Amino acid sequence: MKFSIISVLLSLLTLFLSIKANLDILNDYLSADGKTQALFGFTELKYSSKYYFLIILLISLLLIRFAFKNKELYKFRYSAIFVLIVGGISIVVDFWKWFI
């Protein structure tokens, strides 16, 4: 049960870090003037380090594999997979654009 719990915690950490990064991007966009907003793709490049959070998700995926190998409780295994998928989607999708 320890592998799946650690995996869930790592995935939640990634999810929260991704949410914080997207909120920082949104705040920068809202504080920019019109010309900067038009070319905000270049400004957004300074936040490309959010893709390093995928490394944490890969570690979490490895721990989920160990959880399946050790036949831990299925509720914990599948909740770890669900949180991993949501964390991965939150990194790849730029949901800060939904709030403009």
N, C-alpha and C positions, 0 to 999 in steps of 0.2 A: 504494500500500500504506500510505501514511502516514495517510490519512483513516480507514481501518478500524482501524488500531492505536490511534490517538488516541481513536476511538470506544469501543473495548474498554476502554481505560484510564479514560475518563470513566464508563463504565457500571460498572466495578469499583469506582471511587471511590464512586459512588452506592450500590452494594450494601453496601459496608463501612460507610458512614455510616448507612444504614438499619438495619443490624444493630446498630450501636452505640446508635442511638436506641431501638430495641426492647429492648435489654438494660437501658438506663437506666430505661425505663418498668417493666420487670419488677422491677428492684431497688427502685424506689419503691413498687411494689405490695406486694412481700414485706416491706418495712419498715413498712408502714402497719398501723394497728390495724383492728379489725373494722368500725367505723363508716365509716372512711375507705375501706376496701376495698369496702364496699357502694355508696358513691357515688364510685367511682374514675373514672367517666366525666368528672366535672368536673375532677378533678386531671389527667387525661390531656390536657385541652385545652391545657395549657402546652407539650405536645410537638407541637402541630399545625404547628410550623415544619418538621417532617420532610417535609411536602408540597412545600416549596420545592425539594427534591431533584429534583422532576419537571422543573424548568428545566434541570438538568444533563442529564437524559435527553432532553429536546427538542433540546438542542445536539448530543448524541450521535446522535440520529436524523437530524439535518441532515447530519452528517458521513457517516453511512451512505449517505445519498442521493448525496452527492458520490462516495463510493466506488463505488456502482453506475454512476454516470455515467462515471467514469473507467475502468471495467471492471477493477477491481483483482482480485486472486486471490479466487476464490469461497470458499475456506476461511476467509479472514479476514473476508469480508463476512458470511457466515452465522454465524460465531462471534460477531461483533459484534452481530448481531440477537438471538442466543440470550442473550447476557449482558444486552442491553438489556431483553429481556422478563423475565428473572429479576430484574433490578434494579427494574423497574416493579412487579412482583408483590410484592417485598419491601417496597415503600413502602406499597402499598395494603392489603395483608393484615397484620393485627395478629397476628403469629406469637408475640408474647410471651404471649398467652393460652394457647398450647399447653403452656406449662411450669408452669402453676398446678396 
